Amino acid sequence: MKTLLVLTTSVAILLTVIIFILLLKNRTLAKKIKYVDDANMWHKLAVTDDLTGVSNRNAYNLYISKNRKKLKDKFRAIILFDVDDFKLVNDTQGHLAGDKILKDVAKILLEIFSYSEFTVFRIGGDEFAVLAEGVLETEIIEHLIVLNKRLSMEGKISLSKGYSLVKDNRYEEAFKFADDMLYADKLSKKLRMSVPQN
């Protein structure tokens, strides 16, 4: 009888210890899961533009630094966009109107450049970039034509554009070339508007 009592007590203590360990592990696991969830949330906040929901400048820089070697032999391009007369919209219609335009631009770019080969970023106030990988230059031009048609049909938003192929992993040079092309596009629009029409 005494042996049975000792055995029962030992089993009860063992079960209590096992339950305690399981609860402790469960609690530790829950903390780890929360930590991972928090880390994922903070990472997402760090790389997502909170207004438009597209990737931001941090994500753009991370993408380039992560993929520079991996994409060495793939065809790549940078496409830049700048909202025409954005400051005028903010000054005359208010920042809410400006915010709506930025959201609309992001939505349109995500629709036009929807394939997995394209990644859309908001890299500055009214500036957006699309990084393309594994697509031909003709495909980029086709997407830009579709974008131009869409913008002219809607008639609310005008974008200046520039693009460049990335050669020998020189993203910075490609960005500069695309940026120069964008500003040439912007300047040509302003010159057309200032020339009297007969």
Residue pairs with C-beta under 8 A, 6 or more apart in sequence:
46 58
47 55
47 56
47 58
47 59
47 62
48 54
48 55
48 56
48 59
49 55
49 56
49 106
49 121
49 122
51 99
51 102
51 103
51 122
52 102
52 103
52 105
52 106
52 122
53 106
54 106
54 109
54 110
54 120
54 121
54 122
54 128
55 63
55 119
55 120
55 121
55 122
56 121
56 122
56 123
57 121
57 122
57 123
57 124
59 121
60 121
60 123
60 129
60 131
63 119
63 121
63 131
64 131
64 171
67 133
68 169
68 171
69 169
71 133
71 169
72 169
74 133
74 134
75 133
75 134
75 135
75 136
75 137
75 165
76 131
76 132
76 133
76 134
76 165
76 166
76 174
77 131
77 132
77 135
77 137
77 140
77 163
77 164
77 165
77 166
77 174
78 129
78 130
78 131
78 132
78 163
78 164
78 166
78 171
78 174
78 175
78 178
79 113
79 129
79 130
79 131
79 132
79 140
79 144
79 161
79 162
79 163
79 178
80 127
80 128
80 129
80 161
80 162
80 163
80 175
80 178
80 179
80 181
80 182
81 105
81 109
81 127
81 128
81 129
81 130
81 159
81 160
81 161
81 182
82 126
82 127
82 128
82 159
82 160
82 161
82 182
82 186
83 89
83 101
83 102
83 105
83 126
83 127
83 157
83 158
83 159
84 158
84 159
84 160
84 186
84 189
85 158
86 98
86 101
86 125
86 126
89 97
89 98
89 101
90 97
90 98
98 126
101 126
101 156
101 157
102 122
102 126
104 156
104 157
105 126
105 128
105 157
105 159
106 120
106 122
106 128
108 147
108 150
108 151
108 157
109 120
109 128
109 130
109 147
110 120
112 143
112 146
112 147
112 150
113 120
113 130
113 132
113 143
115 135
117 132
117 133
117 134
117 135
118 130
118 131
118 132
118 135
118 143
119 130
119 131
120 128
120 129
120 130
121 128
121 129
121 130
121 131
122 128
123 129
132 139
132 140
137 165
140 163
144 161
144 163
147 159
147 161
151 157
151 158
151 159
158 189
160 182
160 183
160 185
160 186
160 189
161 181
161 182
161 185
162 177
162 178
162 179
162 180
162 181
162 182
162 183
162 184
162 185
163 178
163 181
164 173
164 174
164 175
164 177
164 178
164 181
165 174
166 174
167 173
167 174
